[in-house]
Amino acid sequence: MLQLYNRNKPAAVIERPSYLLEPLRQIKDLLRAGILAQGKPIIHRKTYRHWIQEVSGPGKIEILRPDLDWPSIWREIAALPANVKEMMFLFNQRLLPTRTRCHRFDSLADENCQLCHQFPETDEHLVIYCPLRNKVWSWLEGTVRRHGCKTPPENFIRGDIGPTRHRRTIFTLVAAYIYATWKERSRNRIPTEVEVENLWVSILPSPQK
């Protein structure tokens, strides 16, 4: 046994698990940016601001969906309350830790929806296509259509409302739905129409209430 230690080279190399690669990359990035430094406490606000700058530069999410009206989307997001604004931003930047996203870091993690257990939990499945969401989704889409939105579901769910005088009203409803959906996901449930509507009314700018 001791002969193993009398070698200039290791007897075996332990392969780094794939799910550690992304956290390691982020740590190295924070070190290069001077946000992580020996003997200095980590400041979460600086870390978050750095990551936001990394993903919000021109030509990232916009390249994936160049057909959407991104200037209007970002302008409407900026007008939302802080917690809803952050959620809508993360959703549009595809940064929410859905199961498919976590599966990329750890191949052993289940990527299927924790509610229906039938399909991978992508962003679109989470908010549109999960079969258990049919009731609240039908209500949402019907309300959006009644207010004059004619863009496809995959567009308006990200805030691309199209030409209508009710843009802010529709956008706020969609943002309330995204926020409520992700919040209730952690409780393994789907928000009801009443819950989404109550949140919508509470964050809708007062001139349009």
N, C-alpha and C positions, 0 to 999 in steps of 0.2 A: 504494500500500500504506500509506504513512504517513497518508493521509487517514482511515484507520480510527481512528487515535489522536487525531484532532482533533474528537472527538464528545463530547458531554456524557453520552450513554447508550451502553452497550455494544452492539456490533453483534450479539451473540448471547448467549444464556444457556445455559450447560451444565446440563442436568438432572442432579440428584443421583441416582445409581443406587439402586434400591429396596432393595437389600440393605444399604445403609448407614444406612437410617432407624432400624432397631431399635438398632444399636450407638450411634448418635448420641443416641437417646432415653435409653439407659442411662447414657451419659456425662453428659448434662445432669442426670439424676436424682442421680448420685453427686456432682456439683458442688453441687446444691441441698442435699444432705444433709451437706455439709462433709467428705465422705470423700476427694474429690479436691480438692486445693488447691495453688496454685503454691508451689513450693519445699519441699513436704512429700512424703516418699516414700509410695507407695501401700501400704496394708496389706491383704493379700488376705483375712485373717480378717474384718476390718471390712466389706469389700465383700461377702463371702459372707453374713455375718450380715444385712446390709441387704437383700440379695435374698431371703433366706429369709423375713424378716419381711414383705416385700412380697407374697409369694405364699401365705403360710400364715395370713393373717387369716381370720376366720370368713366363710363364705359364698362362697368362690372355687371351689376344686375340689369342695366339698360341694354347690354348686348344680348342677354338671354331673351328679352321681350322688347325689341326695339319698336314694336307696333303700338306700345302703350304710351299714353300722354304723361311721361314722367315729370315734366316741370309742374303740371297741375297736381299730380299725386303728391310730390314732396311739399308743395305749397299747402295743400289741404292737411297733410300730416302735421305740419308745423303748427296748425291752429288747434290741434286736439289737446285735451288735458294730458299732463305729463305721463301718467301710467299707461293711458291708452295710446298715446303717441309712440312710446317706446315699443309697445307690443306690435303696433302696425308697422313700425320701422323694421323690427326684427323679422316679422312675417314676410315683408316685401324683400328683405335682403336674404331670405332663406337661411336664417340663423336660428330659428326655433329648434330645440333638440327633439325633433320627432323621432320615432323609432327607426325609420329608415336611415336617418342621419347618424344616430347612435350605432346602428349596425355597421356603418362604414368604419367606425373606430374599433368596434369589438364584434367580430364575426359571430361570436357565440350569442350575442344579444338578439332577442326575438324582434324581427322587423314588422310583424303583423300588428294591425290595429288592436288595441287593448279592449275595444268595445265589441266590434263585430267578429274579430279573430279570423277574418276571411281574406283580407287584402293588406298589402304593405301600407304602413301609415306614412304616406307622403303628405306634403302641405295640402294638396288638392283633395286627397281622400279625407283628411281631417276636417275640412270645412265644407266640402261639397258632396263627395261621392259615397261616404259611409252610409250603408243602407239604413242604419238605425237613426240617421239624421234627417230622413225624408220629410218628416212633419215640420220641423223648425226651418229646414231649408226651403220647403215649398212656401212657407209663410214669408220668409225673407225675400225670396225671388219675386213673389207676388207683390210685396210692398214696394220693392225697387222698381218693378215695371209700372206700377200705378203712378209713381212719381216721375215717370218719363225716361227712365234709363233703357237704352236699347242695345247696349253692348253685351257680348256673350258672358256667361257666368265666370269663365276663367279670366276675363278682363275686369269686370266690375268688382270681383272679390278682392282685387289688388288696388282698387280705387280709380280705375279708368272708367269714368261714368259716362262720358260722351256729352254732347250738347244738350243741356237742359237747364232751366232756371232753378231747379231744385238740387243742384250739384252738392252744395254743402249739407243739405238734409240727407241725401242718399249716402254720401261719403261717411257721415257721422254714424249712420245706421250700420253700414258695413264694418266700420271700425269697432263699434260696440259689439257686433257679432263675433269678430275675430277675438277681441279681448275676452268676452264671456266664454267662448269656446275653449280657449287655452286655459283659462282659470279653472273651469270645471273639469277639464281633462285630468288635472291632478287629483280630482276626487272621483275619477272613473265614471263620470256622468255627462250628459248632454244638457246644455242650458235650454230652458223652455222659451217659448215665444214671449211670455210675459216678462221673464227675466231680461231678455235682450231688449225688449221695448222699454222697460223701466230705465235701463242703463242708457239707452239711446236718448230718451227724453231728458235725462239728468245732465247729459253732456252736450246736448244740442245748443248752439249759441242762442242766447235769449231773443234776439230780433226775429228768429224764425220759429220760436216755440208756438 
